[in-house]
Amino acid sequence: MRLTLEEVAKHKSQEDAWTVLHGKVYNMSPYMNFHPGGIKQLMKGAGKDSTQLFMAIHAWVNAEYMLDACYIGDLER
């Protein structure tokens, strides 16, 4: 599925939090309670492209593997 950034922006609540990482769209909601940094940190990227934020903190983490079950589709460019 291909999604626009406008569509991603509609999903910015804790119960429905989408984000973009490296051109892939993820629904972070199922991961909220498992994130070691807490919900507040994940919500910083809700509804937007959080690639820069993610890379600044977690450059060593393989997000594609870790969030595979949360994958929705690719960002349309």
All heavy atoms as a GROMACS GRO file, in nm:
protein
  616
    1MET      N    1   0.083  -0.117   0.000
    1MET     CA    2   0.000   0.000   0.000
    1MET      C    3   0.089   0.124   0.000
    1MET      O    4   0.189   0.128   0.069
    1MET     CB    5  -0.090  -0.002   0.125
    1MET     CG    6  -0.178   0.120   0.133
    1MET     SD    7  -0.277   0.134   0.285
    1MET     CE    8  -0.351  -0.024   0.298
    2ARG      N    9   0.052   0.224  -0.079
    2ARG     CA   10   0.126   0.349  -0.084
    2ARG      C   11   0.043   0.456  -0.015
    2ARG      O   12  -0.075   0.471  -0.042
    2ARG     CB   13   0.155   0.387  -0.228
    2ARG     CG   14   0.235   0.273  -0.295
    2ARG     CD   15   0.322   0.307  -0.410
    2ARG     NE   16   0.415   0.413  -0.401
    2ARG     CZ   17   0.538   0.406  -0.348
    2ARG    NH1   18   0.576   0.296  -0.289
    2ARG    NH2   19   0.619   0.507  -0.351
    3LEU      N   20   0.106   0.531   0.076
    3LEU     CA   21   0.037   0.630   0.157
    3LEU      C   22   0.104   0.766   0.143
    3LEU      O   23   0.226   0.774   0.126
    3LEU     CB   24   0.038   0.588   0.304
    3LEU     CG   25  -0.029   0.455   0.332
    3LEU    CD1   26   0.030   0.388   0.453
    3LEU    CD2   27  -0.178   0.477   0.350
    4THR      N   28   0.025   0.871   0.153
    4THR     CA   29   0.080   1.006   0.147
    4THR      C   30   0.110   1.056   0.289
    4THR      O   31   0.055   1.004   0.387
    4THR     CB   32  -0.020   1.103   0.082
    4THR    OG1   33  -0.136   1.113   0.166
    4THR    CG2   34  -0.059   1.059  -0.058
    5LEU      N   35   0.193   1.157   0.298
    5LEU     CA   36   0.223   1.217   0.427
    5LEU      C   37   0.097   1.282   0.485
    5LEU      O   38   0.080   1.285   0.607
    5LEU     CB   39   0.336   1.319   0.412
    5LEU     CG   40   0.415   1.352   0.538
    5LEU    CD1   41   0.460   1.228   0.613
    5LEU    CD2   42   0.534   1.438   0.504
    6GLU      N   43   0.009   1.328   0.399
    6GLU     CA   44  -0.118   1.387   0.444
    6GLU      C   45  -0.202   1.282   0.516
    6GLU      O   46  -0.267   1.311   0.617
    6GLU     CB   47  -0.196   1.448   0.327
    6GLU     CG   48  -0.134   1.572   0.269
    6GLU     CD   49  -0.012   1.546   0.179
    6GLU    OE1   50   0.003   1.434   0.125
    6GLU    OE2   51   0.071   1.638   0.166
    7GLU      N   52  -0.202   1.160   0.464
    7GLU     CA   53  -0.277   1.051   0.529
    7GLU      C   54  -0.212   1.015   0.662
    7GLU      O   55  -0.281   0.995   0.763
    7GLU     CB   56  -0.284   0.928   0.438
    7GLU     CG   57  -0.356   0.810   0.499
    7GLU     CD   58  -0.503   0.836   0.530
    7GLU    OE1   59  -0.566   0.917   0.460
    7GLU    OE2   60  -0.554   0.774   0.624
    8VAL      N   61  -0.081   1.008   0.665
    8VAL     CA   62  -0.009   0.976   0.789
    8VAL      C   63  -0.040   1.081   0.896
    8VAL      O   64  -0.061   1.047   1.013
    8VAL     CB   65   0.143   0.968   0.764
    8VAL    CG1   66   0.220   0.953   0.895
    8VAL    CG2   67   0.176   0.853   0.670
    9ALA      N   68  -0.049   1.207   0.857
    9ALA     CA   69  -0.073   1.318   0.951
    9ALA      C   70  -0.207   1.305   1.024
    9ALA      O   71  -0.224   1.362   1.132
    9ALA     CB   72  -0.065   1.451   0.878
   10LYS      N   73  -0.300   1.231   0.970
   10LYS     CA   74  -0.431   1.211   1.033
   10LYS      C   75  -0.424   1.116   1.152
   10LYS      O   76  -0.517   1.108   1.231
   10LYS     CB   77  -0.531   1.156   0.931
   10LYS     CG   78  -0.560   1.248   0.816
   10LYS     CD   79  -0.651   1.179   0.716
   10LYS     CE   80  -0.668   1.262   0.591
   10LYS     NZ   81  -0.749   1.188   0.489
   11HIS      N   82  -0.314   1.044   1.164
   11HIS     CA   83  -0.300   0.939   1.266
   11HIS      C   84  -0.196   0.981   1.370
   11HIS      O   85  -0.082   0.937   1.366
   11HIS     CB   86  -0.261   0.807   1.199
   11HIS     CG   87  -0.359   0.765   1.095
   11HIS    ND1   88  -0.467   0.687   1.124
   11HIS    CD2   89  -0.365   0.794   0.962
   11HIS    CE1   90  -0.538   0.667   1.013
   11HIS    NE2   91  -0.478   0.731   0.913
   12LYS      N   92  -0.239   1.067   1.462
   12LYS     CA   93  -0.144   1.122   1.559
   12LYS      C   94  -0.193   1.114   1.703
   12LYS      O   95  -0.149   1.189   1.788
   12LYS     CB   96  -0.110   1.266   1.522
   12LYS     CG   97  -0.229   1.358   1.508
   12LYS     CD   98  -0.186   1.493   1.459
   12LYS     CE   99  -0.310   1.579   1.437
   12LYS     NZ  100  -0.274   1.707   1.379
   13SER      N  101  -0.284   1.022   1.730
   13SER     CA  102  -0.328   1.001   1.868
   13SER      C  103  -0.260   0.876   1.924
   13SER      O  104  -0.210   0.792   1.848
   13SER     CB  105  -0.480   0.984   1.875
   13SER     OG  106  -0.519   0.860   1.818
   14GLN      N  107  -0.259   0.863   2.054
   14GLN     CA  108  -0.193   0.748   2.116
   14GLN      C  109  -0.257   0.616   2.072
   14GLN      O  110  -0.189   0.516   2.056
   14GLN     CB  111  -0.200   0.762   2.268
   14GLN     CG  112  -0.121   0.656   2.341
   14GLN     CD  113  -0.118   0.681   2.490
   14GLN    OE1  114  -0.118   0.795   2.533
   14GLN    NE2  115  -0.114   0.576   2.567
   15GLU      N  116  -0.387   0.618   2.048
   15GLU     CA  117  -0.458   0.498   2.008
   15GLU      C  118  -0.443   0.468   1.859
   15GLU      O  119  -0.476   0.359   1.813
   15GLU     CB  120  -0.608   0.511   2.040
   15GLU     CG  121  -0.639   0.526   2.187
   15GLU     CD  122  -0.610   0.665   2.241
   15GLU    OE1  123  -0.614   0.764   2.164
   15GLU    OE2  124  -0.579   0.676   2.361
   16ASP      N  125  -0.397   0.566   1.784
   16ASP     CA  126  -0.385   0.554   1.638
   16ASP      C  127  -0.266   0.638   1.592
   16ASP      O  128  -0.283   0.745   1.536
   16ASP     CB  129  -0.516   0.603   1.573
   16ASP     CG  130  -0.515   0.587   1.422
   16ASP    OD1  131  -0.453   0.491   1.372
   16ASP    OD2  132  -0.577   0.670   1.354
   17ALA      N  133  -0.147   0.589   1.620
   17ALA     CA  134  -0.024   0.665   1.594
   17ALA      C  135   0.057   0.604   1.481
   17ALA      O  136   0.114   0.496   1.496
   17ALA     CB  137   0.060   0.672   1.721
   18TRP      N  138   0.058   0.672   1.367
   18TRP     CA  139   0.138   0.628   1.254
   18TRP      C  140   0.262   0.716   1.245
   18TRP      O  141   0.261   0.833   1.283
   18TRP     CB  142   0.060   0.642   1.124
   18TRP     CG  143  -0.055   0.548   1.107
   18TRP    CD1  144  -0.111   0.467   1.200
   18TRP    CD2  145  -0.129   0.529   0.986
   18TRP    NE1  146  -0.216   0.398   1.145
   18TRP    CE2  147  -0.229   0.434   1.014
   18TRP    CE3  148  -0.121   0.583   0.859
   18TRP    CZ2  149  -0.320   0.392   0.918
   18TRP    CZ3  150  -0.211   0.542   0.764
   18TRP    CH2  151  -0.309   0.446   0.793
   19THR      N  152   0.368   0.661   1.191
   19THR     CA  153   0.488   0.738   1.166
   19THR      C  154   0.558   0.684   1.042
   19THR      O  155   0.528   0.575   0.995
   19THR     CB  156   0.585   0.736   1.286
   19THR    OG1  157   0.682   0.840   1.271
   19THR    CG2  158   0.656   0.602   1.300
   20VAL      N  159   0.650   0.763   0.990
   20VAL     CA  160   0.729   0.723   0.875
   20VAL      C  161   0.874   0.710   0.918
   20VAL      O  162   0.929   0.799   0.984
   20VAL     CB  163   0.719   0.829   0.760
   20VAL    CG1  164   0.808   0.789   0.643
   20VAL    CG2  165   0.575   0.847   0.717
   21LEU      N  166   0.935   0.599   0.883
   21LEU     CA  167   1.078   0.576   0.906
   21LEU      C  168   1.138   0.524   0.777
   21LEU      O  169   1.095   0.420   0.727
   21LEU     CB  170   1.101   0.472   1.017
   21LEU     CG  171   1.068   0.514   1.159
   21LEU    CD1  172   1.078   0.394   1.252
   21LEU    CD2  173   1.160   0.625   1.205
   22HIS      N  174   1.232   0.598   0.724
   22HIS     CA  175   1.302   0.558   0.601
   22HIS      C  176   1.205   0.524   0.488
   22HIS      O  177   1.224   0.424   0.417
   22HIS     CB  178   1.395   0.439   0.628
   22HIS     CG  179   1.493   0.463   0.738
   22HIS    ND1  180   1.597   0.553   0.727
   22HIS    CD2  181   1.501   0.411   0.863
   22HIS    CE1  182   1.665   0.555   0.839
   22HIS    NE2  183   1.609   0.470   0.923
   23GLY      N  184   1.099   0.603   0.474
   23GLY     CA  185   1.005   0.585   0.364
   23GLY      C  186   0.901   0.477   0.384
   23GLY      O  187   0.821   0.449   0.295
   24LYS      N  188   0.900   0.416   0.502
   24LYS     CA  189   0.800   0.313   0.533
   24LYS      C  190   0.708   0.365   0.643
   24LYS      O  191   0.753   0.432   0.736
   24LYS     CB  192   0.867   0.184   0.578
   24LYS     CG  193   0.949   0.120   0.466
   24LYS     CD  194   1.010  -0.010   0.514
   24LYS     CE  195   1.095  -0.073   0.406
   24LYS     NZ  196   1.019  -0.137   0.303
   25VAL      N  197   0.579   0.333   0.630
   25VAL     CA  198   0.479   0.380   0.726
   25VAL      C  199   0.449   0.269   0.826
   25VAL      O  200   0.426   0.154   0.788
   25VAL     CB  201   0.349   0.423   0.654
   25VAL    CG1  202   0.246   0.472   0.754
   25VAL    CG2  203   0.379   0.530   0.549
   26TYR      N  204   0.450   0.306   0.955
   26TYR     CA  205   0.425   0.211   1.063
   26TYR      C  206   0.315   0.261   1.155
   26TYR      O  207   0.306   0.381   1.182
   26TYR     CB  208   0.552   0.192   1.148
   26TYR     CG  209   0.668   0.134   1.072
   26TYR    CD1  210   0.764   0.216   1.014
   26TYR    CD2  211   0.682  -0.004   1.058
   26TYR    CE1  212   0.871   0.163   0.944
   26TYR    CE2  213   0.789  -0.058   0.989
   26TYR     CZ  214   0.884   0.026   0.932
   26TYR     OH  215   0.989  -0.028   0.863
   27ASN      N  216   0.233   0.170   1.205
   27ASN     CA  217   0.136   0.200   1.309
   27ASN      C  218   0.206   0.167   1.441
   27ASN      O  219   0.223   0.050   1.475
   27ASN     CB  220   0.010   0.115   1.292
   27ASN     CG  221  -0.090   0.138   1.402
   27ASN    OD1  222  -0.066   0.213   1.495
   27ASN    ND2  223  -0.203   0.072   1.392
   28MET      N  224   0.245   0.269   1.515
   28MET     CA  225   0.320   0.249   1.638
   28MET      C  226   0.232   0.215   1.758
   28MET      O  227   0.284   0.180   1.864
   28MET     CB  228   0.399   0.376   1.672
   28MET     CG  229   0.499   0.416   1.570
   28MET     SD  230   0.595   0.558   1.626
   28MET     CE  231   0.468   0.680   1.653
   29SER      N  232   0.102   0.225   1.744
   29SER     CA  233   0.011   0.205   1.858
   29SER      C  234   0.034   0.074   1.932
   29SER      O  235   0.042   0.074   2.055
   29SER     CB  236  -0.134   0.216   1.813
   29SER     OG  237  -0.157   0.343   1.756
   30PRO      N  238   0.048  -0.040   1.862
   30PRO     CA  239   0.069  -0.166   1.934
   30PRO      C  240   0.202  -0.171   2.011
   30PRO      O  241   0.218  -0.249   2.103
   30PRO     CB  242   0.067  -0.273   1.825
   30PRO     CG  243   0.003  -0.210   1.708
   30PRO     CD  244   0.032  -0.063   1.719
   31TYR      N  245   0.297  -0.086   1.972
   31TYR     CA  246   0.431  -0.086   2.031
   31TYR      C  247   0.442   0.012   2.149
   31TYR      O  248   0.538   0.007   2.225
   31TYR     CB  249   0.533  -0.052   1.922
   31TYR     CG  250   0.676  -0.053   1.968
   31TYR    CD1  251   0.736  -0.171   2.012
   31TYR    CD2  252   0.752   0.062   1.969
   31TYR    CE1  253   0.868  -0.173   2.054
   31TYR    CE2  254   0.884   0.062   2.011
   31TYR     CZ  255   0.941  -0.056   2.054
   31TYR     OH  256   1.072  -0.057   2.097
   32MET      N  257   0.344   0.100   2.165
   32MET     CA  258   0.350   0.207   2.266
   32MET      C  259   0.394   0.159   2.404
   32MET      O  260   0.484   0.217   2.463
   32MET     CB  261   0.214   0.277   2.280
   32MET     CG  262   0.178   0.365   2.165
   32MET     SD  263   0.270   0.519   2.171
   32MET     CE  264   0.217   0.589   2.017
   33ASN      N  265   0.330   0.058   2.455
   33ASN     CA  266   0.358   0.013   2.593
   33ASN      C  267   0.488  -0.065   2.607
   33ASN      O  268   0.528  -0.097   2.718
   33ASN     CB  269   0.241  -0.071   2.646
   33ASN     CG  270   0.117   0.013   2.665
   33ASN    OD1  271   0.124   0.128   2.705
   33ASN    ND2  272   0.003  -0.043   2.632
   34PHE      N  273   0.554  -0.094   2.496
   34PHE     CA  274   0.678  -0.170   2.499
   34PHE      C  275   0.802  -0.084   2.480
   34PHE      O  276   0.913  -0.130   2.503
   34PHE     CB  277   0.675  -0.281   2.393
   34PHE     CG  278   0.562  -0.376   2.413
   34PHE    CD1  279   0.447  -0.367   2.336
   34PHE    CD2  280   0.568  -0.475   2.510
   34PHE    CE1  281   0.342  -0.454   2.354
   34PHE    CE2  282   0.463  -0.563   2.530
   34PHE     CZ  283   0.349  -0.552   2.452
   35HIS      N  284   0.785   0.039   2.434
   35HIS     CA  285   0.899   0.126   2.406
   35HIS      C  286   0.970   0.164   2.536
   35HIS      O  287   0.908   0.221   2.626
   35HIS     CB  288   0.852   0.252   2.332
   35HIS     CG  289   0.964   0.338   2.288
   35HIS    ND1  290   0.998   0.454   2.354
   35HIS    CD2  291   1.050   0.328   2.184
   35HIS    CE1  292   1.100   0.511   2.293
   35HIS    NE2  293   1.134   0.435   2.190
   36PRO      N  294   1.099   0.135   2.547
   36PRO     CA  295   1.173   0.164   2.670
   36PRO      C  296   1.174   0.313   2.707
   36PRO      O  297   1.181   0.347   2.824
   36PRO     CB  298   1.315   0.116   2.641
   36PRO     CG  299   1.302   0.020   2.528
   36PRO     CD  300   1.182   0.065   2.449
   37GLY      N  301   1.165   0.400   2.607
   37GLY     CA  302   1.167   0.544   2.634
   37GLY      C  303   1.031   0.600   2.670
   37GLY      O  304   1.019   0.718   2.704
   38GLY      N  305   0.928   0.518   2.662
   38GLY     CA  306   0.795   0.561   2.701
   38GLY      C  307   0.710   0.612   2.586
   38GLY      O  308   0.758   0.640   2.477
   39ILE      N  309   0.585   0.626   2.615
   39ILE     CA  310   0.486   0.670   2.518
   39ILE      C  311   0.513   0.813   2.470
   39ILE      O  312   0.503   0.843   2.352
   39ILE     CB  313   0.344   0.656   2.577
   39ILE    CG1  314   0.311   0.509   2.598
   39ILE    CG2  315   0.240   0.723   2.487
   39ILE    CD1  316   0.185   0.483   2.678
   40LYS      N  317   0.550   0.899   2.563
   40LYS     CA  318   0.575   1.041   2.529
   40LYS      C  319   0.680   1.054   2.418
   40LYS      O  320   0.664   1.135   2.327
   40LYS     CB  321   0.618   1.116   2.654
   40LYS     CG  322   0.629   1.264   2.636
   40LYS     CD  323   0.663   1.332   2.768
   40LYS     CE  324   0.678   1.480   2.748
   40LYS     NZ  325   0.713   1.548   2.874
   41GLN      N  326   0.783   0.974   2.425
   41GLN     CA  327   0.888   0.980   2.323
   41GLN      C  328   0.836   0.935   2.187
   41GLN      O  329   0.865   0.997   2.085
   41GLN     CB  330   1.008   0.894   2.364
   41GLN     CG  331   1.089   0.951   2.476
   41GLN     CD  332   1.146   1.088   2.443
   41GLN    OE1  333   1.103   1.188   2.497
   41GLN    NE2  334   1.242   1.092   2.354
   42LEU      N  335   0.759   0.828   2.184
   42LEU     CA  336   0.703   0.780   2.056
   42LEU      C  337   0.606   0.881   1.997
   42LEU      O  338   0.601   0.898   1.875
   42LEU     CB  339   0.633   0.646   2.075
   42LEU     CG  340   0.721   0.523   2.082
   42LEU    CD1  341   0.635   0.399   2.099
   42LEU    CD2  342   0.809   0.509   1.960
   43MET      N  343   0.532   0.948   2.082
   43MET     CA  344   0.432   1.044   2.033
   43MET      C  345   0.497   1.165   1.964
   43MET      O  346   0.432   1.233   1.886
   43MET     CB  347   0.341   1.089   2.147
   43MET     CG  348   0.244   0.980   2.194
   43MET     SD  349   0.142   0.912   2.061
   43MET     CE  350   0.047   1.056   2.012
   44LYS      N  351   0.624   1.188   1.989
   44LYS     CA  352   0.694   1.297   1.919
   44LYS      C  353   0.697   1.275   1.768
   44LYS      O  354   0.708   1.368   1.691
   44LYS     CB  355   0.836   1.312   1.972
   44LYS     CG  356   0.844   1.369   2.110
   44LYS     CD  357   0.989   1.381   2.155
   44LYS     CE  358   0.998   1.438   2.295
   44LYS     NZ  359   1.138   1.451   2.340
   45GLY      N  360   0.688   1.150   1.726
   45GLY     CA  361   0.692   1.117   1.583
   45GLY      C  362   0.557   1.082   1.524
   45GLY      O  363   0.548   1.051   1.405
   46ALA      N  364   0.453   1.086   1.604
   46ALA     CA  365   0.320   1.046   1.556
   46ALA      C  366   0.267   1.143   1.451
   46ALA      O  367   0.270   1.264   1.468
   46ALA     CB  368   0.223   1.038   1.673
   47GLY      N  369   0.221   1.086   1.341
   47GLY     CA  370   0.161   1.166   1.234
   47GLY      C  371   0.260   1.236   1.144
   47GLY      O  372   0.222   1.322   1.066
   48LYS      N  373   0.386   1.198   1.150
   48LYS     CA  374   0.487   1.265   1.067
   48LYS      C  375   0.603   1.171   1.033
   48LYS      O  376   0.609   1.059   1.081
   48LYS     CB  377   0.539   1.389   1.136
   48LYS     CG  378   0.596   1.365   1.274
   48LYS     CD  379   0.642   1.494   1.340
   48LYS     CE  380   0.561   1.520   1.463
   48LYS     NZ  381   0.600   1.637   1.537
   49ASP      N  382   0.693   1.222   0.955
   49ASP     CA  383   0.815   1.149   0.922
   49ASP      C  384   0.911   1.168   1.039
   49ASP      O  385   0.957   1.278   1.064
   49ASP     CB  386   0.876   1.201   0.792
   49ASP     CG  387   0.992   1.116   0.743
   49ASP    OD1  388   1.063   1.057   0.828
   49ASP    OD2  389   1.014   1.111   0.622
   50SER      N  390   0.940   1.062   1.110
   50SER     CA  391   1.026   1.072   1.228
   50SER      C  392   1.164   1.012   1.203
   50SER      O  393   1.236   0.980   1.297
   50SER     CB  394   0.958   1.004   1.347
   50SER     OG  395   0.935   0.868   1.321
   51THR      N  396   1.203   1.001   1.077
   51THR     CA  397   1.332   0.941   1.044
   51THR      C  398   1.447   1.016   1.111
   51THR      O  399   1.535   0.953   1.172
   51THR     CB  400   1.353   0.936   0.891
   51THR    OG1  401   1.246   0.862   0.832
   51THR    CG2  402   1.485   0.870   0.857
   52GLN      N  403   1.450   1.148   1.102
   52GLN     CA  404   1.561   1.225   1.161
   52GLN      C  405   1.565   1.209   1.312
   52GLN      O  406   1.672   1.190   1.370
   52GLN     CB  407   1.550   1.372   1.125
   52GLN     CG  408   1.605   1.406   0.988
   52GLN     CD  409   1.615   1.556   0.970
   52GLN    OE1  410   1.515   1.627   0.975
   52GLN    NE2  411   1.735   1.602   0.947
   53LEU      N  412   1.449   1.217   1.375
   53LEU     CA  413   1.442   1.200   1.520
   53LEU      C  414   1.491   1.061   1.560
   53LEU      O  415   1.571   1.046   1.652
   53LEU     CB  416   1.297   1.222   1.567
   53LEU     CG  417   1.270   1.200   1.715
   53LEU    CD1  418   1.347   1.300   1.800
   53LEU    CD2  419   1.120   1.212   1.742
   54PHE      N  420   1.444   0.960   1.489
   54PHE     CA  421   1.484   0.822   1.518
   54PHE      C  422   1.635   0.804   1.502
   54PHE      O  423   1.701   0.747   1.588
   54PHE     CB  424   1.409   0.726   1.426
   54PHE     CG  425   1.440   0.583   1.450
   54PHE    CD1  426   1.372   0.510   1.546
   54PHE    CD2  427   1.540   0.518   1.378
   54PHE    CE1  428   1.401   0.376   1.570
   54PHE    CE2  429   1.570   0.385   1.401
   54PHE     CZ  430   1.501   0.314   1.497
   55MET      N  431   1.689   0.854   1.392
   55MET     CA  432   1.832   0.836   1.365
   55MET      C  433   1.919   0.912   1.465
   55MET      O  434   2.030   0.867   1.496
   55MET     CB  435   1.864   0.878   1.222
   55MET     CG  436   1.802   0.785   1.118
   55MET     SD  437   1.847   0.611   1.138
   55MET     CE  438   2.020   0.617   1.093
   56ALA      N  439   1.872   1.022   1.515
   56ALA     CA  440   1.948   1.099   1.614
   56ALA      C  441   1.963   1.022   1.745
   56ALA      O  442   2.062   1.037   1.817
   56ALA     CB  443   1.881   1.233   1.640
   57ILE      N  444   1.866   0.937   1.776
   57ILE     CA  445   1.867   0.864   1.902
   57ILE      C  446   1.902   0.717   1.886
   57ILE      O  447   1.969   0.658   1.970
   57ILE     CB  448   1.728   0.877   1.971
   57ILE    CG1  449   1.698   1.024   1.997
   57ILE    CG2  450   1.722   0.797   2.099
   57ILE    CD1  451   1.555   1.052   2.035
   58HIS      N  452   1.855   0.657   1.775
   58HIS     CA  453   1.866   0.511   1.758
   58HIS      C  454   1.930   0.471   1.625
   58HIS      O  455   1.884   0.377   1.561
   58HIS     CB  456   1.727   0.447   1.762
   58HIS     CG  457   1.652   0.467   1.888
   58HIS    ND1  458   1.699   0.427   2.011
   58HIS    CD2  459   1.531   0.524   1.912
   58HIS    CE1  460   1.611   0.457   2.104
   58HIS    NE2  461   1.509   0.517   2.047
   59ALA      N  462   2.035   0.536   1.585
   59ALA     CA  463   2.098   0.506   1.456
   59ALA      C  464   2.140   0.359   1.446
   59ALA      O  465   2.145   0.303   1.337
   59ALA     CB  466   2.217   0.597   1.434
   60TRP      N  467   2.167   0.296   1.555
   60TRP     CA  468   2.214   0.157   1.558
   60TRP      C  469   2.101   0.054   1.556
   60TRP      O  470   2.126  -0.066   1.542
   60TRP     CB  471   2.299   0.136   1.683
   60TRP     CG  472   2.228   0.179   1.808
   60TRP    CD1  473   2.226   0.305   1.863
   60TRP    CD2  474   2.145   0.100   1.892
   60TRP    NE1  475   2.148   0.308   1.975
   60TRP    CE2  476   2.096   0.183   1.995
   60TRP    CE3  477   2.106  -0.033   1.891
   60TRP    CZ2  478   2.012   0.137   2.095
   60TRP    CZ3  479   2.022  -0.079   1.991
   60TRP    CH2  480   1.976   0.006   2.092
   61VAL      N  481   1.975   0.098   1.568
   61VAL     CA  482   1.862   0.006   1.576
   61VAL      C  483   1.806  -0.025   1.437
   61VAL      O  484   1.790   0.064   1.354
   61VAL     CB  485   1.749   0.067   1.663
   61VAL    CG1  486   1.624  -0.020   1.659
   61VAL    CG2  487   1.796   0.085   1.806
   62ASN      N  488   1.776  -0.151   1.411
   62ASN     CA  489   1.715  -0.193   1.286
   62ASN      C  490   1.563  -0.180   1.301
   62ASN      O  491   1.495  -0.275   1.340
   62ASN     CB  492   1.755  -0.337   1.253
   62ASN     CG  493   1.701  -0.384   1.121
   62ASN    OD1  494   1.605  -0.329   1.067
   62ASN    ND2  495   1.762  -0.488   1.067
   63ALA      N  496   1.510  -0.063   1.270
   63ALA     CA  497   1.367  -0.035   1.288
   63ALA      C  498   1.282  -0.123   1.198
   63ALA      O  499   1.174  -0.167   1.238
   63ALA     CB  500   1.339   0.112   1.259
   64GLU      N  501   1.328  -0.149   1.078
   64GLU     CA  502   1.251  -0.231   0.984
   64GLU      C  503   1.224  -0.370   1.043
   64GLU      O  504   1.114  -0.421   1.034
   64GLU     CB  505   1.324  -0.241   0.851
   64GLU     CG  506   1.241  -0.301   0.742
   64GLU     CD  507   1.307  -0.291   0.605
   64GLU    OE1  508   1.394  -0.202   0.586
   64GLU    OE2  509   1.272  -0.371   0.519
   65TYR      N  510   1.323  -0.428   1.106
   65TYR     CA  511   1.307  -0.560   1.168
   65TYR      C  512   1.219  -0.550   1.293
   65TYR      O  513   1.126  -0.628   1.312
   65TYR     CB  514   1.444  -0.618   1.204
   65TYR     CG  515   1.436  -0.746   1.282
   65TYR    CD1  516   1.406  -0.865   1.219
   65TYR    CD2  517   1.458  -0.746   1.419
   65TYR    CE1  518   1.397  -0.984   1.291
   65TYR    CE2  519   1.449  -0.864   1.492
   65TYR     CZ  520   1.419  -0.981   1.427
   65TYR     OH  521   1.409  -1.098   1.499
   66MET      N  522   1.250  -0.452   1.378
   66MET     CA  523   1.182  -0.438   1.505
   66MET      C  524   1.033  -0.406   1.488
   66MET      O  525   0.949  -0.452   1.565
   66MET     CB  526   1.248  -0.327   1.587
   66MET     CG  527   1.190  -0.306   1.724
   66MET     SD  528   1.278  -0.179   1.815
   66MET     CE  529   1.248  -0.036   1.713
   67LEU      N  530   0.999  -0.328   1.387
   67LEU     CA  531   0.861  -0.284   1.367
   67LEU      C  532   0.790  -0.358   1.254
   67LEU      O  533   0.686  -0.313   1.207
   67LEU     CB  534   0.859  -0.133   1.341
   67LEU     CG  535   0.905  -0.046   1.456
   67LEU    CD1  536   0.914   0.100   1.412
   67LEU    CD2  537   0.812  -0.060   1.576
   68ASP      N  538   0.844  -0.470   1.213
   68ASP     CA  539   0.786  -0.544   1.101
   68ASP      C  540   0.636  -0.570   1.117
   68ASP      O  541   0.559  -0.553   1.023
   68ASP     CB  542   0.860  -0.676   1.082
   68ASP     CG  543   0.809  -0.752   0.962
   68ASP    OD1  544   0.814  -0.697   0.850
   68ASP    OD2  545   0.763  -0.866   0.980
   69ALA      N  546   0.593  -0.606   1.237
   69ALA     CA  547   0.451  -0.635   1.261
   69ALA      C  548   0.365  -0.508   1.257
   69ALA      O  549   0.243  -0.517   1.245
   69ALA     CB  550   0.434  -0.705   1.394
   70CYS      N  551   0.427  -0.392   1.264
   70CYS     CA  552   0.355  -0.264   1.264
   70CYS      C  553   0.354  -0.198   1.127
   70CYS      O  554   0.295  -0.091   1.108
   70CYS     CB  555   0.420  -0.168   1.364
   70CYS     SG  556   0.422  -0.229   1.534
   71TYR      N  557   0.418  -0.259   1.029
   71TYR     CA  558   0.431  -0.204   0.894
   71TYR      C  559   0.294  -0.194   0.826
   71TYR      O  560   0.216  -0.287   0.826
   71TYR     CB  561   0.524  -0.291   0.811
   71TYR     CG  562   0.534  -0.254   0.665
   71TYR    CD1  563   0.604  -0.140   0.626
   71TYR    CD2  564   0.474  -0.332   0.568
   71TYR    CE1  565   0.614  -0.106   0.492
   71TYR    CE2  566   0.483  -0.299   0.435
   71TYR     CZ  567   0.554  -0.186   0.398
   71TYR     OH  568   0.562  -0.152   0.264
   72ILE      N  569   0.266  -0.076   0.767
   72ILE     CA  570   0.141  -0.053   0.696
   72ILE      C  571   0.163  -0.046   0.545
   72ILE      O  572   0.090  -0.105   0.467
   72ILE     CB  573   0.075   0.078   0.743
   72ILE    CG1  574   0.041   0.070   0.891
   72ILE    CG2  575  -0.051   0.106   0.662
   72ILE    CD1  576  -0.003   0.202   0.949
   73GLY      N  577   0.264   0.030   0.504
   73GLY     CA  578   0.291   0.047   0.363
   73GLY      C  579   0.406   0.144   0.341
   73GLY      O  580   0.476   0.182   0.434
   74ASP      N  581   0.424   0.184   0.217
   74ASP     CA  582   0.533   0.274   0.181
   74ASP      C  583   0.480   0.416   0.161
   74ASP      O  584   0.366   0.436   0.119
   74ASP     CB  585   0.600   0.228   0.052
   74ASP     CG  586   0.671   0.095   0.069
   74ASP    OD1  587   0.733   0.075   0.175
   74ASP    OD2  588   0.660   0.010  -0.020
   75LEU      N  589   0.565   0.513   0.192
   75LEU     CA  590   0.530   0.653   0.171
   75LEU      C  591   0.538   0.686   0.023
   75LEU      O  592   0.638   0.655  -0.044
   75LEU     CB  593   0.626   0.742   0.250
   75LEU     CG  594   0.591   0.891   0.248
   75LEU    CD1  595   0.459   0.917   0.322
   75LEU    CD2  596   0.704   0.970   0.314
   76GLU      N  597   0.435   0.746  -0.027
   76GLU     CA  598   0.432   0.791  -0.168
   76GLU      C  599   0.512   0.920  -0.176
   76GLU      O  600   0.492   1.012  -0.098
   76GLU     CB  601   0.287   0.817  -0.207
   76GLU     CG  602   0.268   0.845  -0.354
   76GLU     CD  603   0.121   0.853  -0.386
   76GLU    OE1  604   0.057   0.747  -0.398
   76GLU    OE2  605   0.070   0.966  -0.396
   77ARG      N  606   0.603   0.925  -0.269
   77ARG     CA  607   0.688   1.046  -0.281
   77ARG      C  608   0.653   1.123  -0.406
   77ARG      O  609   0.608   1.080  -0.500
   77ARG     CB  610   0.833   1.006  -0.285
   77ARG     CG  611   0.869   0.938  -0.154
   77ARG     CD  612   1.011   0.960  -0.120
   77ARG     NE  613   1.042   0.882   0.000
   77ARG     CZ  614   1.083   0.938   0.112
   77ARG    NH1  615   1.100   1.065   0.123
   77ARG    NH2  616   1.110   0.864   0.216
   0.00000   0.00000   0.00000
